[in-house]
Amino acid sequence: MRNFILVALTFHLLVIAVVEINGDYTFGDIISFQRKCAKINKAYKHFAVYVGTKNLFGQGEDKDIFHRIRKPEDGKYCVFGSLANQGEHKKENYLDKKLTPSSQADIIKHIEVMKAEENCGKYKLLNNNCEHLATWVRYGKAFVKQPGTKAGFFLKLSFGKKLPKAEKAMKSISDEEVIRILEELYKDSEVEDQC
C-alpha cells in the first residue's frame, strides 16, 4: 500500500492537468449548467464533473463529463455524457476556498465507485442529486448549495454529508486501475507540453 501511495503521489505531482474545451476545464473540475423552471431564469443548476475526452473509464471519447441524471439511462443514474449536449456551462469549483479538492487518484476512485448503480442510487432532489455527486467526486463530501440560483436561496442551511455506500465501496477499487488512469492522464500532459 505504501508503494501505491508513493506512486500516486508521484503521478499527482508530475501530472500537469490537461486543459480542454476552450482551455477552461481540467480533469476533476465541477461544471455547472444554468437551468430554467416554469420560465424562471436561474431557477437551479445542473452539475457535472469534467473527465476529458480521453476514454479513461471506458465511457467513449465523445463523453467528457460524469453526472447524475433524473431519468436513468439503461437503469443507471450516474452516467457519462457530452458537455456539448448540455448548453451553456462554466467551471464552478465553488468549495475550493473552503475544502481541499481530492487528489486525482481519489477523484478517479470516486468516479469508479459511483459508476456502480448500487452506490449511485436513485435520484432524490434533496439528498441524492447531481450536485451531491459532483461535490463528492471532487471533495469527498457531498453538498447541495445551488450558488447563484433561486433554489440556492432556500438551501442556505445545507450541510455536507457522506455517501455511506460509496465510502464503503471505495475500499474495493484496485490500485492498478487507478494507476492505469493516472498514467493515461500523464501521457496527455506530456503531449500538451510539446504543443
PEKA-V435694 format. One line per field, one symbol per residue. ss: DSSP state (~ for helix, > for strand, _ for the rest). phi: phi as a letter, one per 30 degrees, with the letter a starting at -180 (. if undefined). Layout:
BEGIN
ss=???
phi=???
END
This chain:
BEGIN
ss=_~~~~~~~~~~~~~_____>____>____>>>>>>>>__>>>>>>>>>>>______________>>>>>>>>>__>>>>>>_~~~____>>____________~~~~~~~~~~~~_~~~~___>___>_~~~~~~~~~~__>_______~~~~~______>__~~~~~~~~~__~~~~~~~~~~~~~~~~~~~~_
phi=.ddddddddddedddcedcbhhicbbejddccbdbcbhicdhdabcbbcdcicdddcidjddccbbaccdcdchicccbcbcedcciebadbddcedcbddddedddedddeddddddcdiddbecbacddeddddddcibcbbbhdibdddedcecdcdbdceddeddedcdddddddeddddddeddddeddd
END
